[in-house]
Amino acid sequence: MTENLSQRKLLEILTHEIEVLRITSKNINEVAPVIAERLNELKNTKIVARVELTELKAILLEFQNSLKKQVTIPNWFLIFVSIIVSILSLQSIWLYAKFFG
């Protein structure tokens, strides 16, 4: 007797689910053309995007300025290095002339 009851209950549940599936399929079929039309409209619509770049340009300019300040070699250092190189060159020439001249 319990097997018959459980089979009957299972049959009722399956019947109910099939009916829900039919109703859902019917609703989907009714709405599908509208959805397809809207998707087609979205596909064919051109999107115009405008981006405000003034803040970005200001940040970029500020970054470039700070980078230039950090990376540049000071003039006094270049003068110092050129003086040292000149002295060493003159000393090398003088020593070369003294030993081989």
Secondary structure by P-SEA (a helix, b strand, c coil): caaaaaaaaaaaaaaaaaaaaaaaaaaaaaaaaaaaaaaaaaaabbbbbbbbcaaaaaaaaaaaaaaaaaccccaaaaaaaaaaaaaaaaaaaaaaaaacc
